[in-house]
Amino acid sequence: MDLERLDAYASGMSSGGRSDVSGVLRELRTAGFSPAEAAYVTTRVCGLTLAEAKTALFESDAWRDQHSAWSALHERLEG
């Protein structure tokens, strides 16, 4: 993960007044960021903890198509 690039992107989003979590996550998904990158940037832009950002990402409409794959992976890891 290129933290310099992510911090620069977060800075640009912050200066643009973005703080709506769902809007931020949608923009990051559209821009091609990975879930981990999106969680990182969301913490910076929206002032969330990492746990809050991960929960928001999992529950977001922008990443809804990944829910079943994430749930299956989580179940395999726990099992």
N, C-alpha and C positions, 0 to 999 in steps of 0.2 A: 504494500500500500504506500503510495506516494503522499506522505502527510503534507508536504509543502503545497502540492497541487490541490489537495483537499482543503487545506486552510485558506488558500487563495480563493477557491470556489465559494467557501463558506463566507469569507469576507465580502465577496461580491454580492452574495445573496443578502447578507445582513445590511449592507449599504443600500440595497434596493428596498429595504423595509419588509423583507419576507420574515414572517414569524408564524404563519399559519402552518401547523404541523402537516396536515394532509396535503396542502399545496406544495410545501417543501419536498415531501416524499414523492409526490407526483412528478415534480420537476427533475428530481434526482434520478428517478426511474427512467424518465423520458431521455435524459442526458446519457444514460447507459452506465450509471454507477452500479456497483455491486451492492448487495444488502449490507455488508460490513462497512463499505464506504459511505453508503446512505445513512447508516446509523451514526457514524462518526460526524458527518457534516451536520446532521440534524441536532446533535448535542451542541454543536457550536452555534448554529443559527437560532435555535429555539430555546436554548438554555435548559435542555433536559438532561437528566442523568443518562448514562448508557443504558441502564435497565429500562428507563422510561422510553428512550428512543427505540430500543429493540421491540418493546411491546407495541408502540405506535406503528412501527414498520410492519409487524406481523398482522396487526388489525387493520391496516390501511387498505383502501380500495386499490391503490396503485400497485400493491404487491399481492393482491388477493389470489392471482393465478398460481402463486408459489406455495400457498398454504398447505395443500395436501402433501407436496413433496417435503416441506419442512416438518410437518407432523409425522410423516413416515420415518424420516431420518431421526427425529427426536425419540420416537418409540423404539427404533433399533438401538439407539445409543443407551437408552434406559434398560432395555431388555436383556 
